[in-house]
């Protein structure tokens, strides 16, 4: 049976892209021109481009057209691509480790081995953690202005697991959650896996466009808002108190659950109160030790309204049953003896040094960041293409993230997210100099077509 005509057009364009006849960055004909050229209906021409986009071969951009992607670049760079090739500088993922942390681990394990009933740590733990460990977390959260009692705290297998049980306990497939138009990729992946629709909120100067949130709540069945009010990833903003209070007011008006992601909040000195303090009756406060201590310490926390705790516990039971007893004991000991607080302070200093290097090297380029964060958001010139810039950097031995994995909605900006926390300071300076060179090349047309 012969292929449908539109399938033949898909195959011809696919072959032209793979052969290099249509080079990365090539602007393809408009939908209407493609329809006229091949005798297709306009809707069918749109279907051609939709299939090519689903294959990762083209990208459609509102107001600009449809372009051939840089297909040698791994799709979704910034989420799926964690295995960095040896010799490549990683400005993609943040896993900040300070000198001496391995010795801290050795000391902590020795102390753990010498104290208490180790056998108890080898058994199943209560789903939300042992009460004295939850109390230790609650005391730690109080130092970050989260007024939670031990009974309101659940210990999870990392902050990502905390986000998972938050969604599983409060939302169902088909529900709608509002999120920043640029947001943490792990949340996007999680929402998609659970069949939850994300409505994008455009970015303002110091947080999401709350007018857009109010309008969305009036026209859509929005059930929750996912947000990072303190050190937003990837934009680095810290929402001022007035913005937080307005968000809380909208949430109360429309009975929304607030999911507050505080993964990087420890980097901000004296921010406005967290949403968990301003609206404790409707906020799930999610954080962990992956960034403040180490990514290998997969311990996270959720602080929740007391009435929501049983549902969250059921979700822990359904997903991981409980956190590993040994890791939890080690983590809570570090919370209690001040190790975590000291590491947070040292990492704020470390992140500030890295931002200083970035300001020095990238002077004159327009970018967004927090002065004590581990990342930078670097928009590109209007006609530059992020996939080509990222590919040029990868060829130069530097791995960066494009905007695609961070984007909620169809409009993907041409920008890079630079992670600053995973390489030595001297290496960071050299890598950022290379980034500057490639980005400036893109601005004058070297990497665009």
Secondary structure, DSSP 8 states (H G I E B T S, - for coil): ----HHHHHHHHHHHHHHHTSS-TT-B---HHHHHHHHT--HHHHHHHHHHHHHTTSEEEETTTEEEE--TTS-TTTTTS-----TT-EEES------TTHHHHHHHHHHHHHHSS-HHHHTS---TT--HHHHHHHHHHHHTTT----GGGEEEESSHHHHHHHHHHHH--TT-EEEEESB--HHHHHHHHHTT-EEEEE-B-SSSB-HHHHHHHHHHS-EEEEEE--BS-TTT--B--HHHHHHHHHHHHHTT-EEEEE-TTGGGSSS-S--HHHH-TTTEEEEEESTTTT-TT---EEEE--GGGHHHHHHHHHHHTSS--HHHHHHHHHHHHHTHHHHHHHHHHHHHHHHHHHHHHHSTTS--B--TT-SEEEEE--TT--HHHHHHHHHHTTEEEEESGGGB-SS---SEEEEE-SSS-HHHHHHHHHHHHHHHHHHHTTTT--
